[in-house]
Amino acid sequence: MLIHPWDAPRSDAEWQQWLAGHDFGQLAVNGLPGEPPHVQPAHFAYEADHGPRGRVITHLARPNPLWPALEADPDVLLSVVDDYAYVPGPWKAPAGTPAEHGVPTSLYAAVQLRCTARVVDSPREKAELLNRQVAHFQPEGGTAPAEVGEDPFGRLLSGIRVLCLEVTGVQAKFKYAGDKPQDVQDRIASGLAERGGPRDAAAQAQQLRRR
């Protein structure tokens, strides 16, 4: 991923705080020889306080076809992208130039976590990690814990495998026209507010935050 200096995170805290609110991504696993990579959409829980760069917990169904490739090569990439918006060319036209000469672009935030995957099959550890993942999404509770040999979820543990992903490297990018003059940035922010598309408010919030 190309990251210009003006798009780079200002600290680890910036991408970690963004990631804390974005817990659905795509897990990329190298394919076996002659096969394309596997790309698996998944909810996940990122735990920043585990290891130097944190860890990710997720789980997948046992019949998932990616397991042989993952066991052959546990080096994986988790990609998360959100708060994106399309910027029409006229919004970016420099002052004193025709509006139609402006160059369209995309705004987005992206975090890519390079990880070493560990597959968990121990029922007791699976239950513990699953409960941690559910607690991330449901801090208010409301779902019975997974317990080995206990209803309602104990019998379902054999149908899944849990992944512990140790984060070994991070690339993060906040592409929000940070290299453009103030008047262009203002025009983009106003355009997003006026257009009011599905992700325009989130993109505008990120742009204003980065100024």
N, C-alpha and C positions, 0 to 999 in steps of 0.2 A: 504494500500500500504506500503510495507516494504521500509524504507528509511535508508540506512546506513549513518553514519556521512559524509563520503567522497562524497556521492551523494546529500546531502542536499543543498538547496540554501544558498548562503552566506549572503543574505539579502532579504527583501521583494522586493526591487527594481529589483533583478535578475529575479524572476519569473514574476513580473509585466511587465517588458520590454519584456520578451519572449512571454507572453500572448498577448501583444499588437500587435504582428505580427502573431498570431495564433488564428483566430476568427471563427473556425468551430470545433464543438465538439459533444459529445453525452450526452444528458440529461437523467439521470436515475431517474425514479419515482417509488416509492414503489407501488406494485400492490395491488388491493383489496384482501380481504381474499380468499385464494384458487387460486389466479391468480399469474403468474410470474410478475417480474418488467417490466415496460415499458422502452424501451431505444430508444430515439428519436434523430436522427442526426439533427443538426441545425446550421445555421449561427447565430452569436450573436455579440453584442457590449458590451465590458466590459468597465465600466466607473469607474476608480480608485478613482475619487474625490467625489463619492457619498457614504456617510457613512464611518464607521471605516475601512472596508475592501473592499469597492466598491460595485457596483451592476452590474447586467447583464440584457440587454434588448434583447428579442427575440420575435418571434410571430409564431403561428401555426394555421392551418386551424381549423375552428369550428367543423368539423366532426371528428377530431382526437380522437381516442378511449381512450386516456390517461386522458381526463378531469375529469371523475368521480374519478379516483384514486388520481389525483392531488388535487382535492378539499377535499378529505377525509384525505390526509396527504400532507401538503405543504412542508415538509422537503425533498429536492431533492439534487442530486449531478450532477454537470456538469464536465465531464471528457474530457481533451484535451491531445492528444498524437501526437508527430511529431518528426522530425529530428532523425528518427530511422534507424538502420542498423544492419544487421547480421554480426558478427565477427567470421570467421572460427577459429577453434582450433589452427592451426599452428601459427597464428598471435600472440597468447597469450602465447605460450610456454616459460617458464622461460629460461634464459640463461643457457647453459650447459645441457639441457634436450632435448630428441628427439622431433622434431616438432609435431609428431603425439600424443604427450602427452599433448599438449595444450588443454584447455577447451574452447569450443565455448561459445559465449555469445551474448547478445543483447545490443546495445546502444540505448538510447532514452531519450527524455525529456517529462515530464508529469506534468500537473497541474490539481488538482482536487479541485473544489470549492463546498463546502457545502453551500447550500442556503435555505432561506425561500422564497417560491414562492408567489407572489400576482398576481392574474388573473385580467386583466384590460378589462372591457367591455364598459366603457364609450366612446362613439365615439370620443369626443374631446380629451380625454387623449390618446386614441389609436392613433389618428392621430399625436399627438405631439411626442409620443414615437417612432412610425414608422419612422417619419421624422428624429429623432435622429439616429436610426439604419441605415437608408439609408445614412445619412451624414457621418457616420463612414466608410462605404464602398465606397461612391462616394463623397469625399470632393470636387471634381471638379464640382459637380452638374450634370445636364443633365437629371434629372428625375423630373417631376412635383411634388410638395409637395402634401401630402394627406391632404385634407380639408373637413370637414363635409359638406355634401350636395353639394359639388362642383365636377365637372368633372376634371380629368378622374377617380379619385380613390375614391371619396366620397361614391359612391354606393357599393364599394367593402369592406368597413370597416366592414359591418355586417357579412362577411364570415370568419373573422379571430378573434382570441383573442390574446392579447398581454400579455407577461409574464415579470414582473419585479422580478428579483431574487436578494434578499438582501444577500450578501455573509456573512456567519457567521463563516466560518472556511476554512482554506486553507492547502492542502498538495501539496508539489512540490518536484520533483525529477529530477536530471540531472545525468543520469547513463552513464558515459563516461570513465570508467576504471581509475578513480581517485586514486584508491588504488594500482595500478600496478607500477612497477619500470619504470624509464624513458625510458629504452631501449624497453620495451614492448609497452609503449604508443607511442613511435616513430614508431615502427613496425606497430601498428594499424593505425596510421595516414597515413603512406606511403601506406599501403594496401588499405585504402579507396580511396586515390588519384589515385592509379593505377587501381583499379577495376572500378571506375567511374559509379557506379550504380545510379538509379534514385534519391536516397536520401543520397548517400554517401558524396557528397560535404557538405550538410547541417550538417550531423553527424560529419564530420571531423572539420567543423568550430566550432561546439559546443565543441568538444573535445579539440581543440587547445585553445579555449577561457578559458576553465576551468583549464588549466594547471598552 
